[in-house]
Amino acid sequence: MSVKIQHIVTGELESSLPVSLLNAGAHPDLPVEERRPFGWRTDIRRRNGDITEGVMVPVPVWLIQGTDQVILVDTGLGDIDEVSEMQSRYGVDFVASRSDGQDLVQGLSRHGVTPEDVDTVILTHLHFDHVGNNELFPNATFIVQKDELPQAEEPPSFCMFYYPEYSYKIDAVRDRLQIVDGDHRINNSVRLVKIGGHTPGCMVVMVETDAGTVCLTSDVMYNYRNLELNWPMGSFWDLPELMNGYDRIRKEADIIIPEHDWKFRELYPTGEIG
């Protein structure tokens, strides 16, 4: 079996233009329609009834099949009500939603995989929408960068996408954490590249497939506008480090897949790469 990557959506999150593009993409020579991400809407309804503009982005996990292990990249969006209530305590009112068919266990089953089958989970970073279903995988080893753990366990108040209430998602798998520091190879087909930039220990995943070297960027590249314009998203830890990462990804990957963009399904209608 050749190596295949499957896109499994676990829900959606609202994203504003300032989150999608640094400085909302403001540029005198860049028309607004050329900086709005794919799927821009003016009718997003928040829980309090407010109507706002923005984009509802997918929150995926990536299933890698065809190597000597069953590998999952991140665990996606957890309980929607828990996430919404947690974020609201910090003044974040962005919409979190899940529609029929966006259940992670069901998504895995469509590819013949159960949670018990997963051998390795790569936690690209520890923001809430990447660790939400950690507890579902009883037999998996969880790989994370050393530099991610301090903020996830005791986040400073200015790191709002890490929430102290959500540290239990790390505690649930603590005895199975494999902590790495820097680039790390899992097998002949899958290697991890520490980029940082978005968060202190954010990783991208390089996968060798018949289609070429695929880079799953995690939130290093949030959407295809980041890729097309070489313009980062608005949430970052170290901007020079992030932009150096863009250069490295372009040099090492044949196919670059931004993390949170429904345009992926326009380019890959089946959700499969490889």
C-alpha positions, 0 to 999 in steps of 0.5 A: 500500500502506498502512503495516503493522507486523509483529511478528516474534519472534526468541526469548524471555527470562526476566523476573522480577517485579522486572525487569517492574515497579519494586520488583516492583510492591509496593503495599498496595492492589495484589493480586499477581495484578494486578501480575504480567505476562501469561503468569506461570509457576511452572515456568521451567526454567533451564539448571542445572535450577533451577525458578523463577517468572517470565515468558518474554517475546518478543524482537521486531523490528518490520517496517514496510512501505508507506513509501518504505523497508523499515524494521526496528526493532531486530534482536532476539536473537542466538545463544542459546548465545552470549547465555547464556554471555555473561550467565552471566559477569556472574552473570545466569542468566535463560533465553534460548530460541528455538523453531521459527519464531522465526528472523529470516530466516524471519520476514522471508520470511513477509512477502516480505522478505530481509535484503538488502531492508532499507533502514533499521534503527532501533536503539532502544537497544543492549542485547544483545537489540536488536542481536543480528542486526545483521550480517544486513543488508548494505545497511541504514543503522542509526540510533542515538542519540548517547547510546547509543554510550558505554555500548555500546562501553565499558559500566561494570560497573553497566550489565549489559545492555550487554556489552563482548563484544557491542560487535562487533555495533556494530563490524559496522555502524559504517560504516553508522551514522547517529548522531542526537541527539534526535527524528528523522523518517525519512519522512512515516510514521515518526518517532523520539522520543528518550525516554531513561529506560530507557537514555541514548538509548532511542527510541520509534518513531511510525508513522502507519497507517490505524489511527492513530498507533502507538507502538512503545515499545521498552523504555520500556514493557516490558509491558502492566502498565507501560502499564495501571498507569503503572508502569515496569519495574525497569531504568531509567537516569533515572526522572523522564525515563522517566515524562516519556516515558510522558506524552509517549507518551500524548499523541502516540500513539493505539495504544501497543505495549509491547515484550516481552509476549505479550499483544500476540498476544492483542490482535493475533492476526495480529501485524499493526498498521495 
